[in-house]
Amino acid sequence: MAGKDNFMIYLLAEWQDQTDLGSDRIYNLAQFFTKADMECTVLLPKHLPFLRYHLNAQAFKIKNIIRLFDHLQGIEVQAGHPLALEDLVFPADVEKVYTPSKVLLLKEGQTVGQVVYNAYGFMDFIDWRTEDGFQREIFDDRGFVSCIHFFNQNRLLVKSEYFNEKGQKTLLQEKGRLSILLEEHAYLSQKTYTSLEDALEALTIGVLENFGRYEKSVLVDSSQKSMSAIPSFWNQIHILSGDMEKPLDSEHWVRDSAVFQMDTKQTVPYIPVFLPQLNLGRSDTMPIMKVFASFADLNGEAEKNLIFLIEEAISDEDYGLIVELEDVEDRRRMYFLQKLLINTHFGVDSDSEEYEKVHEYVIAQKEKRVFKHLEDAIEELKNSPQWLNYVGAVNAQLRIEQVSPLDLLKTEDVFDIARVYVDLSKKYDIQRHVKAVSAGIPILTRHQSDFLRERENGWTISSSDDLKEALVYYMGTLRNWNKS
């Protein structure tokens, strides 16, 4: 097995803004390596001006990404915020007409252009009419115009100009050839290349040589079109084909690879996605008040908090609970605690045949599909003193839900129905707090939050007593909840 100092795995990913990462082999492989604490680097050869927002929307978590096109384009900045329409200067005789999906640009009553927005609520590009066709100015999420594509009257691309964050034109692509316009380029010695792929291969070699002379292994999806960006000096190339089943462990993916510990001192940058308007949830219309609680683990104080939340959901029919846990063992622990607390509270055995019959009957009743055989199965039990206890235990079980870590879209769905967000996660997630504020629900958190106004739209929690007090404050008094 190769050592840490002389081996590196690279994943060549031809992602685009519209790529569905959930079904992408390279994406799933990168997630697999990350969860297994195996060091790897994702190489991105495509021009991806809104990469950060696309990856955040997919809940992508990996530390090492090399944006090859950034190096080609001469972009050095990694931070920044997208431009807004107000940041742009238009000719005085151009009128802006706002529609739900775009802004039309009119001159003397004629449409001369349009501003198109992306799924994140920011400007994606501007189209301008020209004498020969039209030009498209594409924006980067770091706050500048990244490139301009020129199209003829048949809507065929004839030329592309690329810019860095300083507004300097750095690349010109025309008639298949790529010209380097910078006086000096850190990784390229030629001024002209016969194709974009040739330039990317030369650049990739230069970029990776800066990281030392590792034994290098690259994994490529066979469905990717441009394979020429793979430098010839790499020692191993592994092709992922369509008939390859997802393996159970790392040895099936890469041989001679070392398992590394991730550098915990490095931090993954979080990108704030601010919603353009409130997206108030429906929790005030739900039949029960649901608490959404996210736990880092169930050690010490955390388990006490979980027990308190479960007991509240058991004892009060108006309460519901959704618990997010990352660790499988913690989820098993919660299942055991939930079962124990319900059995103790109602004096029933949830493993008994009687409980199973009542459970099936209650579910069928809720779905309005009660059949005679279900009625017959619980007829004797229905007349017993234990009937209400069994029904109460089943309903309590149904009010408590356990989920594995949620991505951003699923989190939005939960915030839509949740009454309160209890954030006991490992670290502050600015996107989640933005979404919670947007949904109009209070945040009870152990983190310092940029969006929390103490005892107005949330509560900072440092102990179990704080959690109990905060929950009573917001769940027990409608006036306090409305203020949030």
Secondary structure by P-SEA (a helix, b strand, c coil): ccccccbbbbbbbbccccccccccaaaaaaaaaaaacbbbbbbbcccccaaaaaaaaaccccccccaaaaaaacccccbbbbbccccccccccbbbbbcccbbbbbccccccbbbbbcccccccbbbbbccccbbbbbbbccccccbbbbbcccccccbbbbbcccccccbbbcccbbbbcccccccccccccccaaaaaaaaaaaaaaaacccbbbbbbbccccccccccccccbbbbbccccccccccccccccbbbbbccccbbbbbbbbccccccccccccccbbbbbbbbccccaaaaaaaaaaaaaaaacccbbbbbbbccaaaaaaaaaaaaaaaaaacccccccaaaaaaaaaaaaaaaccccaaaaaaacccccccaaaaaaaaaaaaaabbbbccccaaaaaaaaacccccccccccccaaaaaaaaaaccccccccccccccccccccccccaaaaaaaaaaccccaaaaaac
